[in-house]
Amino acid sequence: MKKTAVVTGASSGLGLEFVKLFANDGYNLVVIARNEEKLQELKRTYPNITVTVISKDLSKPNGIKEVVDVIRTQKITVDVLVNNAGFGLLGAFEDLSIEEQLNMIQLNISSLTELTYHLLPDLKKTSGKILNIASTAAFQPGPNMAVYYATKAFVLSFSEALAEELREVAITVTTLCPGATKTNFSSVAKVENTKMFSNAMSSEVVAKIGYVSLMQGKRVVIPGGLNKVGALVAKFLPRRTAAKVAKLVMTEN
């Protein structure tokens, strides 16, 4: 019997790369994103597996409830959950739209937490796996992307705690913490011209590292040597200094 993976933010970027990896390994898929046309294209691309399309905006409060209703109605058993959907915004906190920043919190934190909660009973039955996408932003405060950095700190902390809670029931929780990655995230966040994104990794490479680490049951994964060093240094720097460094790398070239 084929296993099933649920992937949020599945229509582009890392989410799309994860879909390809799962499909190539013969997983059935539940793909979730706003863009139904792209999701339907995915379904046509993989006729040999079952691809369930759920077009929902998870930055809206009722989005997860509607997703869970579809999964329950169709009696889909979940083996892997990939919480990939998320976005960021560049700019001073007071200059950015509060509505957009609250949507970011809803998507990056609340929806991830809610979907994990509702699918956990299934994952316990299947000794399943969870992959949460955080960021190297999780390791320090981020002036000019204050809310985004804070959301990713939540994802990392939550995931590490959950991994320990679930250790004895054989569910693994892997947190992928990529640095700058070539996806549409950079254009949405308007950070493509910053120093941080001058040497961005490809989404294919980052997704492959995340996928292999998920299958191996690793807890925290930081793709790229420089990103590993940066995360390590951030742990030992005074928080005020780490914030200054983060602000510097978010300036334009």
C-alpha positions in Angstrom: 0.0 0.0 0.0 1.4 3.4 -1.0 2.2 5.9 1.6 0.8 9.5 1.5 2.6 12.8 2.0 0.9 16.1 2.7 2.8 19.1 1.4 1.7 22.7 2.0 2.9 25.5 -0.3 3.2 22.8 -3.0 2.8 24.8 -6.2 6.3 26.4 -6.3 9.7 26.7 -4.7 10.7 24.2 -2.1 7.2 22.8 -1.9 7.3 21.9 -5.6 10.7 20.3 -5.2 9.4 18.2 -2.3 6.4 17.1 -4.4 8.8 15.9 -7.1 10.9 13.9 -4.6 7.9 12.2 -3.0 6.4 11.4 -6.4 9.6 9.9 -7.7 9.6 7.6 -4.6 6.0 6.5 -5.3 4.2 8.4 -2.6 0.6 9.5 -3.1 0.3 13.2 -2.4 -2.0 15.8 -0.9 -0.9 19.1 -2.4 -2.0 22.3 -0.8 -1.6 25.9 -2.1 -3.6 28.8 -3.3 -3.0 28.3 -7.0 -5.3 25.6 -8.1 -4.2 25.7 -11.8 -0.6 24.8 -10.8 -1.9 22.1 -8.4 -4.0 20.6 -11.2 -1.0 20.7 -13.5 0.9 18.7 -10.8 -1.9 16.1 -10.8 -1.6 15.7 -14.6 2.2 15.4 -14.3 2.0 12.3 -12.1 -0.8 10.0 -13.4 0.7 6.9 -11.7 0.0 8.2 -8.2 -3.0 9.6 -6.4 -2.7 13.4 -6.2 -5.4 15.1 -4.1 -5.6 18.8 -4.8 -6.7 21.2 -2.1 -6.7 24.9 -3.2 -6.8 26.9 0.0 -5.2 30.1 1.4 -3.7 29.0 4.7 -3.0 32.5 5.7 -6.8 32.7 6.5 -8.1 31.4 9.8 -10.4 28.8 8.4 -8.0 27.4 5.9 -6.7 24.5 7.9 -10.2 23.4 9.1 -11.2 23.1 5.4 -8.0 21.1 4.5 -8.6 18.7 7.4 -12.2 18.2 6.4 -11.1 17.1 2.9 -8.6 14.7 4.3 -11.1 13.2 6.7 -13.9 13.1 4.1 -11.7 11.3 1.6 -10.4 9.0 4.3 -6.8 9.7 3.5 -4.2 8.2 5.9 -1.2 10.5 6.3 2.3 9.1 6.6 4.3 12.3 6.1 3.5 15.9 6.8 5.6 18.7 5.2 4.8 22.1 6.6 6.4 24.2 3.9 4.0 27.1 3.3 5.3 30.5 4.5 6.3 34.0 3.4 8.3 37.0 4.6 8.3 40.7 4.2 11.2 43.2 4.1 10.8 46.5 5.9 10.6 48.2 9.2 7.9 46.8 11.4 6.0 50.1 11.6 6.2 50.6 7.8 4.7 47.2 6.8 1.0 46.5 6.7 -0.2 45.1 10.0 -2.7 43.0 8.0 0.0 41.4 6.0 2.2 40.8 9.1 -0.7 39.1 10.9 -1.3 36.9 7.8 2.3 36.0 8.0 1.9 34.9 11.6 -1.2 33.0 10.7 0.5 31.1 7.9 4.0 30.6 9.3 2.9 29.8 12.9 -0.8 29.2 13.4 -1.5 27.1 10.3 1.6 25.0 10.8 0.7 24.3 14.4 -3.0 23.6 13.7 -2.3 21.2 10.8 0.3 19.3 12.8 -2.2 19.0 15.7 -5.0 17.6 13.6 -2.9 15.2 11.6 -0.9 13.9 14.6 -3.4 11.0 15.4 -2.9 9.7 11.8 0.9 10.1 12.1 0.9 8.1 15.3 -0.9 5.2 13.6 1.6 5.1 10.8 4.8 5.9 12.8 5.0 8.9 10.5 7.3 11.8 9.8 7.0 15.6 10.0 9.2 18.1 8.2 8.8 21.7 9.3 10.5 24.4 7.2 12.1 27.0 9.4 15.1 29.1 8.3 18.6 30.3 9.5 16.5 33.3 10.5 15.4 31.2 13.5 18.7 31.6 15.2 18.7 35.4 15.8 16.5 38.5 15.8 16.0 40.1 12.4 15.6 43.9 12.2 13.7 44.9 9.0 12.1 41.4 8.9 11.2 41.3 12.6 8.0 39.3 12.4 9.4 36.8 9.8 12.5 36.0 11.9 10.3 35.7 15.0 7.9 33.2 13.2 10.8 31.0 12.2 12.2 31.0 15.8 8.8 29.7 16.8 8.9 26.9 14.2 12.4 25.8 15.3 11.6 25.8 19.0 8.2 24.2 18.6 9.6 21.5 16.3 12.5 20.6 18.6 10.2 20.3 21.6 7.7 18.2 19.6 10.5 15.9 18.4 11.3 15.1 22.0 7.7 14.6 23.0 7.1 12.2 20.2 10.4 10.3 20.4 8.9 7.3 22.3 6.0 6.9 19.8 8.4 6.6 16.8 7.3 9.8 15.0 10.3 11.9 13.8 10.2 15.7 13.5 12.8 17.2 11.3 13.3 21.0 11.0 14.9 22.3 7.8 16.7 25.6 8.3 17.8 26.9 4.9 19.6 30.1 4.4 18.9 32.2 1.3 17.3 30.0 -1.4 16.3 30.6 -5.0 12.5 30.5 -4.8 9.7 33.0 -5.3 10.1 33.8 -1.5 12.7 36.4 -2.3 10.5 38.3 -4.8 7.5 38.2 -2.4 9.6 39.4 0.5 11.5 41.9 -1.8 14.9 40.7 -0.6 16.3 39.4 -3.9 18.8 42.4 -4.1 20.1 42.1 -0.5 23.5 40.9 0.5 22.0 37.7 2.0 20.6 36.6 -1.3 23.7 37.2 -3.4 24.8 33.6 -3.0 21.5 31.8 -2.6 21.3 28.0 -2.9 19.1 26.3 -5.4 15.7 25.1 -4.3 16.5 21.6 -5.8 19.6 21.2 -3.6 18.0 22.5 -0.4 14.9 20.2 -0.9 17.0 17.2 -1.6 19.0 17.8 1.6 15.7 18.2 3.6 14.2 15.1 2.0 17.1 12.9 2.8 17.3 14.3 6.4 13.6 13.7 6.8 13.9 10.0 5.8 16.9 9.6 8.1 14.9 11.1 11.0 17.3 14.0 11.7 16.1 16.7 14.0 17.7 20.0 12.8 19.2 20.4 9.4 21.1 23.5 8.0 22.0 23.2 4.4 25.3 24.7 3.3 28.6 25.2 5.1 28.4 28.9 5.4 24.8 28.7 6.7 26.0 26.2 9.4 28.8 28.5 10.5 26.4 31.5 10.6 23.9 29.7 12.7 26.6 28.5 15.1 28.1 32.0 15.4 24.7 33.5 16.1 24.3 31.1 19.0 27.3 32.6 20.8 27.0 36.2 19.8 25.3 38.6 22.2 21.7 39.0 21.0 22.2 42.7 20.3 25.2 42.0 18.1 23.4 39.2 16.3 20.6 41.7 15.5 23.0 44.2 14.1 24.6 41.5 11.9 21.2 40.4 10.6 20.3 44.0 9.8 23.5 44.4 7.9 23.0 41.4 5.6 19.4 42.5 4.8 20.7 45.7 3.2 20.8 46.0 -0.6 24.0 45.4 -2.5 
